[in-house]
Amino acid sequence: LIQARMLPMTKLTDDQISQIRSDYQGYTSRLNLFDSYVAKQIGCAPSVLSQWKQGRYPGDTEAVARKLNDWMERDARQRKASLNLDYVKTTVAENMRSIATMASTTSSMAVIVIPSGCGKTMMLQILTEKLSGQYLYCDELLTPRSFLRALSEALDVRQRRGGAAAGIMRDIIDKLRGTNRPLFLDEAHRLPSAVFSVIRSIHDQAEVPIIMAGTEEIVVKVDDRSNNRGQMTSRCLRYNAMDHCIDGENPDPKRKGKPLYTKKEIEALFASSNVRFDPEAFQMLHAMACIPGFGCIRTVRRLVQLIREAHPDAEISRDLIIWALGLLFGQLGNHMVTKAEQMSEQLTRRTA
């Protein structure tokens, strides 16, 4: 597979190690991979890999050579089997882009509600690069002080006022004020409620756009309209991908709406990967992508990738999808099949 090959169980000769060294340099150069990345993959220090590459490593050169040989084979297999995960221009992604651009233009805050598995993180990272912003992944462990510290590290802020939260906040505001540099907070719904007042203070004083993305729980956390307050709510633009969509988790024939994804958008996911679907299988995948509780596009991609790895030349059928669902989700896979069938019927009625 490209470069790697089976090595003998006996001690490697100097020529064999030199060949692996040459193969490694060619492989990483062609794929633009850094030694620091590879070192992490094989579990060694970057300095060890650097010395080994130059033939100056004083340790066990054969052990490093074998690790690299195995890594090249593993990496090549993954690249061969993986689907093209490039950005696909779906309505959900474009609406995310529009609301983030509007927030950036008006220096506003924005709340984006996207079901899990819809490419939220990929889109936020694309927007971060496009708008010269700063991306921060959030979780439940971030207290107001640790949130400020994480943000200051991401922004490469020099803390001149000690480690107190107020000092860190002041340094962040000084760094951001006048830049209009947007902050993208991924998985913001996981943040403790106390952090949102910190976010609002940064926005008010630095006057930078802040885009918070997550699941529907985030709407509750920014809703401070009780007792006639609304300081947070009034500052936020909002986009909820499910506002005008069919509720795939609880299909209701009487409820009007559009699917979360169109068939053309699902086709675009696999346009460059030469995957063949029979019509029934494709309908099932389309329905599954439109059910927000089961991973949407992420699950569809995983299913197709698993089937391709096991049956690389087969046309993807409904039976193969059910097999892959069982492998990935166990008993939950049966429930997902039922939900997909209900959703498929609803989509068919809507089309008719």
SETIRO-713679 format. One record per residue: residue in one letter; z, x negated, y negated of N, C-alpha, C, O in turn. Coordinates in pm, whole numbers, plus 32768, in hexadecimal, padded with zeros to 4 digits. Each point is the difference from the previous one (the first is absolute). Example, Ala and Ser with C-alpha at 12.3 -4.5 7.8 and 13.67 -1.06 7.14 Angstrom:
! residues 2
a830C7AD98239800080597F8980007FA67F8880427F988002 s7F76808B7F9580067FAE7F898049804D7F9380117FCD7F91 
//
This chain:
! residues 352
l80007FAB8077800080557F8980007FA87F8380687FD17FD3 i7F1F80197FF87FE77FB07F8880267F6D80157FA87FAB800F q80DA80357FF280287F748009805F7FE580747FF17F9C8047 a807080BD7FCE80697FE380617FCC8007808F7F9B8041801A r80AA7F7C80437FD77FFF808C807B7FE4805480697FD87FCD m7F8A803C80B2806E7FE3805B80197F6980057FA27FB2800B l80DC80277FED80237F738007803A7FE08089803B80578040 p7FB57F317FED803A7FDB8082809880007FFB803B7FEC7F95 m8004802B80DD80928001800680397F727FF980757FEC7FDD t7F387FB38045802C7F747FFC80087FD07F6F7FD380457FA4 k80667F46804880107FC97F7A7F7A7FF17FBA7FA07FD0803D l805880587F467F837FF67FB57FE47F6F7FD9805B7FB47FE0 t7F25802980237FD87F797FD57FF37FFD7F687FFF80687FBF d7FF87F20800B7FEE7FF27F6F7F7D80427FD47FFA803B7F94 d7F9D7FBB80BF7F80803C7FDD800B80997FFB7FC5803F7FA9 q80857FFB80B4801080918001804E80307F847FDE80667FC5 i808A7F4F8016804B80247F897FAA7FF17F83800780527FA5 s7FA67F4580577FA67FED7F8E7F9B80727FF67FDD802B7F92 q7FF5800580E37FA1806F7FFF804080807FC97FC280497FB3 i80BB7FD08075804880757FCC80147FF27F697FF680617FB6 r80277F25801E80127FE77F717F7F801F7FB48003803E7F96 s7F8E7F9880A07F7E801B7FC27FDF809580027FD180377F9D d804A800980D57FE68090800B8055804F7F9D7FD0805E7FC0 y80AE7F798034805B80467FA57FD07FF57F6F7FFE80637FB7 q7FDC7F2680217FD37FEC7F767F8180507FE37FF080387F94 g7FB57FCD80CE7F86804E7FEF801C80967FFA7FC580487FB0 y80977FE680A78020808F8008804380317F7F7FD780667FC9 t808C7F5280088047802B7F877FA97FF27F84800C80507FA2 s7F9E7F4B805D7FA77FEF7F8D7F9C80727FF77FE580347F93 r7FE57FF480DE7F9D806C8002803E80867FD47FBE80517FBF l80C07FC680678042807F7FE180587FF97F83804380617FDD n7FBC7F2B7FDF80507FEE7F868094801D8018804080467FB2 l7FF77F8280BA808D8012802280507F857FD57FD37F8F8012 f80A280887FB680557F927FD3805C7FD080708027804E8057 d7FFA7F317FA5805B7FC98065808880457FFD803F80118069 s7FEF80187F21808280427FF580018083804F80648024803E y7F2B80227FBF7FF4807E804C80047FE3809680478044804A v7F6D7F597FE37FF97FDF808D80877FCD8031802B8022806E a80177F8C7F4280827FCA802780628071801D804F7FF9805E k7FAD806E7F4F8058807380167FDC80488081805980318046 q7F267FD57FD97FD380458079802E7FB8807F801E80418065 i7FE77F3C7F9880247FB6807980927FD48000802F7FC28060 g8019805E7F34808F7FE37FFD80267F707FE7805E7FCC803D c7F597FF17F6A80257F767FDE7FFD7FF07F687FCF80587FB9 a80667F3C801780027FE77F707F767FD57FD07FB87FBB804A p8020806B7F3C7F7E7FD57FCA7FF17F687FFF7F917FCD8013 s80DD7FEB7FD77FF97F6E7FFC7FDA7FC780897FB97F9C8009 v807780A580637FDD7FD480887F6A800F80167FBF7FA68034 l800C80CC7FA47F71801A80137FAC7F9F7FAC7F987FCF802E s809580177F597FB77FA57FA87FFA7F73803D7F977FC08000 q80DA8011803380037F7B803E7FAC7FFD807F7FB97F9F801A w804F80CB80367FB48006807D7F697FFB7FE37FB57FBD8046 k8020808B7F527F7280017FDB7FCE7F747FDE7F8E7FDD801E q80C87FD67FA37FD97F797FD680197F96806B7FE97F8A7FEA g804880A4808B801C7FA2806D80797FAA7FE7800B7F93803A r8053809B7F7180757FAF7FDE80838042802B806C7FD47FD7 y7F8C8094807D807B80458027804B7FAD80687FC77FDE8068 p80B980017F7E804A7FA8805D803A804B807880317FC2805F g7FC980C47F9E803B804F806C7F9F801780727FA77FAE801A d806B80C4802B7FB0802280767F79803A7FD37FF480787FE9 t7FA77F31800C7F7B802C7FD17FBE805F80637FB5805A7FD8 e80667F9480A97FC3805780648034808F7FF37FB38060800D a80CF7FB17FD9803A80867FF17FC0804A7F8B7FE18076800A v800B7F437F867FBF803D7F8C7F70802480207FD0806B7FDB a7FEA7F3C806B7F75801980257FF3807D80567FA780537FEB r80B17FBC80767FFB80758058801D80817FB27FC080668016 k80A17F937F90802080767FAE7F8880297FAB7FE080767FF4 l7FDD7F267FD27F8C801F7FAC7F8C803480537FB9805B7FD5 n80337F6C80A07F95802F80578016809280277FA480527FFC d80D97FCE802A8020808B80247FF2805D7F887FD08071800D w805A7F5E7F7F7FF480537F877F6F801E7FE07FDF80717FDD m7FC87F2B802D7F7380167FE27FC4806A805C7FB380567FD4 e80717FA480AC7FCC8065805D8036808A7FDC7FB580627FFE r80CC7FA77FE6803E80807FDE7FC580387F7F7FE180777FF8 d80107F337FA47FCA802C7F7F7F6F802E800E7FD780637FC4 a7FDC7F53808C7F73802580147FF5808780467FAA80517FDC r80AB7FC880877FFE80828045802180727FA07FBF80688002 q80A67F837FAB802680687FA27F90801D7F9D7FE680747FDF r7FD97F247FF27F9480157FA07F89804480417FBA804F7FC0 k802E7F9480BD7F90803E8046801B8093801C7FA580537FF7 a80D87FCE802A802280888027801D805A7F897FF2807A8009 s80377F4C7F86802E80527F917F8E804A7FBD7F8E7FD17FFB l809480A77FD17F9F804F7FB57FFA7FCE7F71805A7FBA7FD2 n7F3C806B7FE97FF57FE07F73806180577FB17FF0807A7FF9 l80777F487FCA8065804C7FB97FEE7FF67F698061800D7FB5 d7F247FDD801E7FE77FF77F72801880877FBD800780688041 y80057F937F3C801880787FB17F8E806480147F8B7FDD7FF8 v809A80A180217FA0806D800B8018805F7F8C807280267FE5 k7F247FFF7FD8800A80507F878018809380217FA480527FF7 t80D77FD080308023808A801E802E80467F80801E7FBF7F9C t7FE780C7806A802F804D7F8D80917FDE7FE080257FF27F8C v802E7FFF80DD808C7FDD7FEC800C7F7A7FB7804B7FF47FA0 a7F6B7FA8808F80077F7A7FC27FCE80047F71803A7FC07FA8 e7F5A808A803E7FC980077F78805E804A7FA1800B7FDC7F8B n803A808A80A9806280457FAB80757FA57FE0803580037F90 m7FF57FAB80D180677F9C7FE57FD37FA07F92804C7FE17FA3 r7F397FF280697FC97FA27F9D7FFD80417F7580247FC07F9D s7FB280BF805D7FF580457F7F8087800F7FBC800D7FE67F88 i8059804580C4808380167FC3803F7F7C7FD680427FF97F99 a7FA97F9D80B880367F7C7FDC7FBB7FC97F8480417FC57FAA t7F3C804E804C7FB57FD27F8B802B804C7F83800F7FC67F95 m800680BE807B802E80507F8E808A7FD37FD2801A7FF67F88 a803F7FF080D880867FD07FDC7FF87F7A7FBA80497FE77FA0 s7F5E7FC2808E7FF07F7D7FC47FC9800A7F73802C7FB87FA6 t7F7480A280477FC280117F7C806380387F9B7FFD7FD97F8B t8059808280A1805D80427FA4808C7FC58003805B80337FBE s7FB87F61808E80837FC08011806A8065802C807080027FCC s7F6A80518096805A80678032803B7FD880867FDB7F9A803A m808380B77FF5802C7FF7808B7FB1806680507FD280657FC9 a801D7F8180B87FB7805C805680428006808880347F9C8032 v7FCA80DB80098033801580877F8A802980577FBA80617FE2 i80307F55808A7F93801D805C803B801F808980467FAE803B v7F9E80CB7FF68033802C80827F8D7FFF80647FA1804D7FF4 i806B7F5C806F7F977FEE806580418002808A80637FBB8016 p7F668094804880367FFD80887FF57F76803E7FA67FB37FDE s80B5802E807C7FFE7F7F80447F7E7FEC804C7FD0805C8043 g7FF87F2C7FB37F877FE0804C7F7F801C7FB87F957FFB803D c807180227F407F8780217FB57FC87F8A7FB07FAA80137FAA g80857F7580717FCC7F8B7FBA80407FE97F797FC67FBF7FA9 k80B38075804480457FF47F7F80177F6E7FDA7FE17FD77F90 t80567FDC80CE80217F757FE27F837FAE7FE07FFF7FB17FA2 m7F97806380AC7F847FB87FE67FCB80207F747FD47FA77FB8 m803080DA80237FCD80287F7D80567FC77F907FCB7FD47F9A l80B8802B807880587FC87F997FE77F6B7FED80037FCE7F90 q7FE57FEC80DD7FE57F707FF67F7A7FE57FBC7FF17FA07FB5 i7FAC80B780667F7F7FF37FBB801180197F6B7FCA7FB77FAD l808380B18031801880207F7380507F927FBA7FE87FE27F8B t80767FE380BE804E7F927FC77FA67F8E7FD480117FC77F95 e7F8F801980C17FA27F947FDE7FA280297F917FE67FB37FA3 k7FE780C880667F9D802E7F9E803B800C7F737FBF7FDF7F9D l80BF8050805C803E80187F7E80607F907FD7804B800E7F9F s7FB27F8280AB80577F8D7FE38092802B7FFA804B7FD97FA6 g7FDB807880BC808880338003805C7FAF80587FE17F908028 q809380AC7FF780617FC2805A802880658069802780707FE0 y7FD07F69809E801F80578072808B7FDF803580257F8B800A l802880DE801780857FEC803B80158068806D7FF380787FE8 y802E7F588091801E805B806F809580227FFA80547FA87FF2 c7FCC80D98019808A802F7FED803E802D80857FBA8025805E d80CB7FD77FA7804780348075808B802E7FD780287FF37F8C e8022804580D68082803D7FE6806B7F9B7FD8806580277FC5 l7F887F5A805880667F9C7FE880017FCD7F7080587FB27FDA l7F4880787FD77FF77FCF7F77805D804F7FA47FE080707FD7 t80927F578009805980377F9A7FC17FE47F777FA07FB47FF8 p809380887F9D7FC87FE07F7B7FF87F697FE57F9D7FCF7FCB r80CE7FE8805980007F6F7FE57F9C7FB7805A7FB77FA97FD0 s8045807980B17FA47FB9805A7F6F80277FE27FA57FB08015 f804580CB7FBA7F7A80267FD57FD47FAA7F8B7F907FCD7FFF l80C780227F9F7FDF7FAB7F8D7FE67F70802B7FA47FBF7FCD r80AD801080907FED7F76802E7F7A7FF280497FB87F9E7FEB a802780C4806A7F807FFC80487F8A80057F9F7F9E7FB98011 l806D809B7F897F95800B7F9E7FF47F817FAE7F917FD47FE1 s80DF7FF07FFA7FFB7F847FB27FC17F8E80507FB77FAE7FC9 e8066804D80B87FC17F9A80547F6A8018800C7FB27FA17FFC a802680DE80137F728020800A7FB57FDB7F807F8E7FD48004 l80B580407F8B7FC27FE27F7E80127F6E7FD87FCE7FD67F97 d80787FDC80BC801B7F737FE380497FF27F7B7FDA7FAF7FAB v808F80A2804680507FFD7F85806C7F95800B80477FFA8065 r7FC57FB57F37806D7F9E7FFA807D80447FCB800180307F8E q80667FD480C2807980467FD980567FA47FA8803F7FA28030 r7FC2807E7F4F80487FAC7FA0808880397FDC804F7FC07FBB r7FCC80B98074807C80437FD58062801280748051805C7FFE g7FA87F4D8064805C800C80717FD2806980637F8F80317FF9 g80CB7FEF80657FD78059806C802780907FEC7FEB8051805B a804C7FD57F2F8027808A7FE97F8480587FF57F977FD37FD3 a807780AC805A7F8E805C80007FC580127F757F8680047FEF a80D180077FAC7FD080147F767FAB7F897FD37F9A80137FBD g80907F7380677FB37F8A7FDA7F797FFB80457F9C7FDE7FC2 i8062804480C07F828001804A7FA180687FC57F897FE67FF1 m80AE80907FED7FB0806A7FC37FC17FD07F7D7F8A80177FE6 r80C67FA77FC87FCE7FD07F7F7F8F7F9A80127F9D80037FB8 d80737FA480AB7F987F9C801A7F7E8043802E7F947FD87FD6 i8077808C80807F8A804980307FB980457F8D7F867FF97FF4 i80C780497FB77FC580477F8E7FBA7F9E7FA27F92801B7FD0 d80AE7F7380167FC27F9A7FAA7F7C7FCE803D7FA07FE77FB8 k805D800D80CD7F887FD080447F8E80657FF87F8C7FDA7FF5 l809680A780117F9A806880097FD580397F787F8F802E7FF2 r80CA7FCF7FAD7FE280427F807F807FC87FC17FEE7F877FF5 g7FBC80D57FE47F837FDA7FBF7F8E7FDE805D7F917FE57FD2 t8088801B80B27F977FDB805F7FB2807880357F8D7FF1802B n80B080867FD17FC88079803F7FDF7FE680937FA2803B8036 r80AA7F6F80097FE87FDC808B803F8069805D807A800F7FFF p7F378039804F8038806C805280537FCC80757FE07F99803C l808B80AF7FE280517FE480757FE18069806A800280777FE4 f7FE07F5D80957FE4805A806F80737FF9806580167F97803D l803280D67FD38073800680597FDA804F807C7FF7807A7FFE d7FF27F3E806F7FD8803D807F807B8030804C80697FBF7FFD e7F8B80B28049806F803C804C8076801E7FA280747FEF8026 a7F6D803D7F60806880177F9C8060806F8028807180047FCE h7F658055808B8059806D802A807B7FCC804B80648046800C r7F947F3F802680707FC7804B806C7FC67FA5806D7FE0802F l7F7780117F5180627FC67FA48077805E7FEC7FEE80797FF9 p808C7F517FFF807380537FDE7FEE803F7F757FBE7FC67FAA s807B80AF80427FED804A7F8380297FAF7F857FC3800D7F96 a80A47F9E807980307FB27F8E7F987FA07FC980077FDA7F8B v7F987FFE80C67F9B7F9F7FD37FA080407F9D7FC57FB97FAD f802980CB80597F9B80407FAC80247FFB7F6C7FA77FFF7FAB s80D88000803480267FF07F747FDD7F747FCE7FDE7FEE7F8B v802B7FAE80CD7FD87F777FDE7F6A7FFB7FE67FD27FC17FA1 i7FE1808180B67F6E80047FF17FDB803F7F797FA97FCE7FB9 r809A80A180257FE380437F8280207FA67F8A7FB57FFE7F9E s80B97FB8806980267FA77F927F997F917FED7FDF7FDC7F8F i7FEF7FED80DF7F997F987FF77F8380387FBD7FC57FC07FAA h801480B8807E7F89803F7FC6801380187F6B7FA87FE17FB0 d80CC80578029801680227F7480047F857FA67FCA80027F92 q80767F94809E80137F8C7FA97F8C7F9C80047FDE7FC47F9B a7FE5802B80DB7F8F7FA3800B7F7C80467FE07F9B7FBF7FE3 e806680C780237F8880507FE37F8B7FD980597F8F7FEF7FD1 v808F800280B17F977FE280607FF180768060806080488018 p7F287FCD801E7FED806A806280467FDF808380017F8D802C i803A80D8801280437FEF80827FCD806D805D801180777FE5 i7FB17F6080897FC8805D806180557FFC807E800B7F998042 m803280D97FDF8058800B80757FBA8054806A7FDA80727FE7 a80167F5580907FB98047806B8059800D807A804D7FA68020 g7FA680CC8024804E801780797FE8808B80377F9C80407FE0 t80C07FEF80727FF580868039804080657FA2802D7FDC7F93 e7FD680A28096802A806C7FA680917FF37FD28027803F7F9D e80297F7180A7808B7FEE7FD6800C7FC67F73806480137FBC i7F357FA6801B80077FC07F7C800080687F9180397FE97F96 v7F88808A80827FFC806A7F9A808D80317FE2802380177F8D v802D7FF880DC808C802B7FEF804E7F997FB1805280237FAB k7F967F5D806F804F7F967FC17FDF7FEE7F6C80557FD17FB3 v7F32805380237FDF7FF37F71801480827FB57FF080047F86 d8034806880C1801380817FC0808F80097FC8805F801A804A d7FAE7FD07F35808380047FBF8006806F7F97803D7FF07F97 r7F83808180877FF8806B7F9D807F80547FF6800C80537FA5 s80537F9A80B6807B804F7FFB804D7FE17F807FF97F907FCB n805080D38003804E7FF27F847FA97FD97F88802D7FBB7FA5 n7F578072805F7FA47FEB7F8F7FE97F6D7FDF7FEE7FDC7F8C r80137FD080DC7FE87F717FE77F6A7FE380087FB8800E7F9D g80187FCB80D87F707FEB80137FC97F807FC57F887FF57FEA q80D17FA87FFA7FCD7F847FC47F9D7FB9805C7F9D7FC97FD0 m807C803980B27FA67FBD805F7F858057801A7F8F7FCF7FFF t808880B180197F92805B80217F9880037F927F887FFF801B s80A680067F687FA3800E7F8F7FA97F847FEC7F9980087FBD r808F7F88807C7FB47F847FED7F977FE9806D7FAE7FA57FF3 c805280AC80767FB07FE180787F828055800D8006807B8000 l7F897F41800C7F8880438033801380128097804A7FB4803F r7F7580B17FFB8016801B808E7F7D801B80497FA4803F7FCD y80597F8D80AD7F928023805C803A800E808C803D7FA38034 n7FAE80D28007802B801A808A7F84802080517FBE80657FE8 a80237F4680787F858011804F7FFD8083804D7F9580308023 m80E0800B7FF7800580798051800080807FAD8004806D8039 d7FF87F897F42800A80777FAB7F958068801F801C80788000 h7F6B7F5B80197F91805F80147FC27FF2808B7F8D80268015 c80C07FA380497FCC7FE98086803B80618065806C80387FEB i7F4D7FDA80828032804F8070807D7FBB803680047F86800E d806380C9800E807A7FC780387FEC7FE980958012805B8052 g7FC87F2B7FD17FE27FE2808C807A800080597FF380108079 e80857FDD7F4C8079800080508027808D802B80378016806C n7FAA804C7F3C801D808D801D7F8480537FE17FFE80487F9D p7F9B7FAF80B77F8280447FE5801380977FED803F80428052 d7F8B7FF27F418008808E7FE27F7480327FDF7FC77FD97F9A p8000807D80BB7F7780307FEA7FEE80447F797F9080027FCB k80DB80377FFC7FF5804A7F8280017FA57F877FD380267F94 r80617F60807E800A7FA57F8E7F7A7FBE7FE47FC47FC38059 k800F80497F2B7F847FBF7FD9801C7F707FDA80707FDE7FD9 g7F2D7FD0803180107F737FDD7F917FAF803F7FB08033804E k804C7F4F7F8F7F9A7FA7803780437F9C805D80797FEA7FF5 p7F3B7FD98066803D7F9A805780237F847FB07FC37FE47F9A l80A17FD38096802A7F847FBE7F8D7F9D7FFA7FF27FB77F9D y7FBA804580CC7F8C7FA980057F86804F802D800D805E804F t7F7F7F7D7F807F84803E802E7FCC7FB4807A802D7F91801D k7F7580AC80297FC47FBC80747FB77F827FD480027F9B8047 k7FBE806A7F467FB67F8B7FD1805F7F8A7FE57FDC7F8C8017 e809B80927FB980607F957FE580317FC1808280157F878005 i7FFD80C8806380287FC980817F8E7FAF803D80177F98803C e7F6E80987FB37F8B7FB3802F7FFC7F787FBB7FDF7F9B803E a804280637F407FF97F837FB480647F9880327FEA7F887FF0 l808480A6804D80637FA280357FC47FA6806A80287F8C800D f7F7880A9803F7FCB7FB680737F6C7FDE7FEF7FBC7FDC8060 a8014802F7F247F717FED7FE87FCE7F7680267F8E7FF1802B s80C77FA97FC77FD47F778018802F7FCB80877FF47F88801A s804180CC803B803B7FCE807E7FB5802B807D802C7FE2806F n7F6380637F837FAB80268073804C805080697FE97FEF8078 v807180697F5C80498056805D7FB2808280137FCE803A7FA0 r80297FF280DF7FB8807D801D8065806B802B80587FE78051 f7F9980917F768058806F80207FAE807580377F9080187FD1 d80A7802F80917FC0807F8020803780677F9B806D7FEC7FCA p7F498081801B8026805E7F95808D8037800D8046800C7F9B e7FE5801580DE808580388014806D7F9A7FDD806680237FC5 a7F837F5F806080617F977FE2800A7FE87F6A806D7FEF7FCA f7F1F80107FF280037FE97F70804780727FB8804A7FE97FA1 q7F9E8092808C804480737FC480987FF38010804C80227FA5 m7FDE7FAD80CF808F7FF0801A803C7F947FA5806D80127FCA l7F4B7F80802480327F957FA98005802E7F6E805E7FDF7FB7 h7F3D806B80207FFE80347F788079805B7FE980437FF67F99 a7FD8806280C78072805A7FF480837FB17FFA805980217FB2 m7FB37F7880A1807A7FB1800480187FB67F7D80727FF27FD4 a7F227FDF7FED800D7FBA7F808033805C7F9280387FD27F9D c7FB480B18074802680627F9A808E80368013802D80547FB3 i80197F7B80B5808A802C8018805E7F967FC880097F938039 p803D80887F59804D7F977FBD80757FC9804F802B7F8F7FE7 g800980BC807880777FD280477FE87F9E807080607FD1803D f7F22800D7FE07FE37FAD80747FB87F7E7FDF7FC47FC38059 g804080127F297FC87F7D7FE17F737FFE7FCB7FCF7F967FDA c7FEF80DD80227F7D800F7FC07F9D7F9280297FE87FEB8077 i7FE07FD07F277F987F9C801A80367F8C80547FBA7FCB8056 r80C3800D7F92803A7F91804D7FFC801F80957FD97FAB8050 t805080CD7FD680028026808E7F73800780387FE87FD38071 v7FBB80647F437F758009802F7FC77F76801B7FBE7FEA8066 r805B7FB97F417FCE7F77801380407FBE807A7FBD7FBC804E r80C680587FC280447FC480737FCB803880837FED7FB58060 l7FFB80CC7FA57FCB803E807A7F787FC680247FE77FDB8073 v7FC1801D7F2A7F797FCE801980057F6D80277FB57FD58058 q80A07FDD7F69800A7F73802280327FED808F7FCD7FAB8049 l809680A47FDF80347FF680887F94802480677FF37FBD8066 i7FC280AB7F7E7F958029805C7F957F9580087FCD7FE4806D r80117FE17F247F987F988000802A7F8580507FB07FC28045 e80D0801C7FAF80307F8B80497FFC801880967FE17FA5804D a803F80D67FDE8001801F808F7F76802380357FE07FE28073 h7FCD805E7F3A7F7A802B802A7F9C7FDC7F927FD280597FB8 p800D7F28803A7FB17FD37F8D7F75803E7FF47FCC800B7F91 d7FF8801E80DC7F7780347FFA7FF9809780107F9280397FFE a80DE800980127FFE808F801C7FF580527F8080307FD97F96 e7F8F809A8078800180627F94808C80407FFF803580248069 i80047FEA7F22808780367FF87FFD809680167FBB80497FBA s80927FE280A98004808D8027808B803A7FE5805E7FB77FE0 r7FAD80CC802D808080437FEF80657FCE806880757FEC7FE0 d7F5F8001809B805A7FD1806980377F757FE180757FE4801A l7F357FC47FAD802F7F7A7FDD806580067F8E805F7FB17FFC i7F8E80AB7FA6805F800F7F938088802F803580687FCD7FD7 i7F9680938085807C8031803B80467F91804D807A7FF47FFC w7F387FBB804C80387F8C804880437FA07F9F80707FD38019 a7F4C800E7F7880377FA27F9E807C803A7FBC805F7FB67FE4 l7FA280CC80018075803F7FC5807A7FF3805B806E7FE57FD2 g7F7C803080AF806D7FF1806080367F73800380787FEA800D l7F2D7FB57FE880277F74800480517FD97F8480617FB58009 l7F75807F7F8480407FDB7F82807F80507FE380607FCB7FC8 f7FA080B4805F806C80597FD4804C80458071805F804A7FE4 g7F7C7FA180988048803F806F7FF580977FFB7F9480367FEB q80DE800E80288001809280027FD7803D7F7A7FC8806D7FFC l80537F4C7F987FD780317F7D7F69800F7FF87FCD80517FB2 g7FEA7F62809F7F6E800880007FD0808B80247F9C802F7FC7 n80A8801780967FD9808880258010805F7F8A7FAC80577FE8 h80C07F977FCD801780527F897F947FE67F987FD2805C7FBC m80057F2780377F987FDE7F9F7F7A803E80277FB380297FA9 v80317FDE80D97F858041802F800080927FD77F9D80347FCE t80D480108049800B808E7FDD7FEC80167F6B7FB680597FD7 k808C7F557FD87FF3800C7F6F7F707FE67FD27FCD80447FA8 a7FF37F5980977F757FE07FDC7FA4807480237FA3801E7FB5 e8075802480BC7FAD80738027801380737F9E7F9F80437FDC q80DD7FD57FF9801980697F9D7FBB7FE07F7C7FC380577FC2 m80477F2C80157FC27FD67F847F68800A800A7FBE80287FA1 s800C7FB380D17F6F800580157FCD808F7FF57F9780197FC4 e80B4804680757FD9808D7FF58002802E7F6E7FA880497FD3 q80BE7F8A7FE4800B80287F737F8D7FC57FAE7FC980437FA9 l80147F4180737F907FC17FBA7F7D804580217FAB80117FA8 t8045801680D67F858046802A7FF580877FBA7F9480247FD2 r80DB802780257FFE80817FBC7FE07FED7F6C7FB6804E7FC5 r80837F4B7FFF7FE77FE77F737F6D7FE07FE77FC580317F9F t80007F7E80B87F727FDE7FF37FA9807D800E7FA180147FB4 a8082804180B07FB3807A8013800A805C7F857FC6806C7FFF 
//
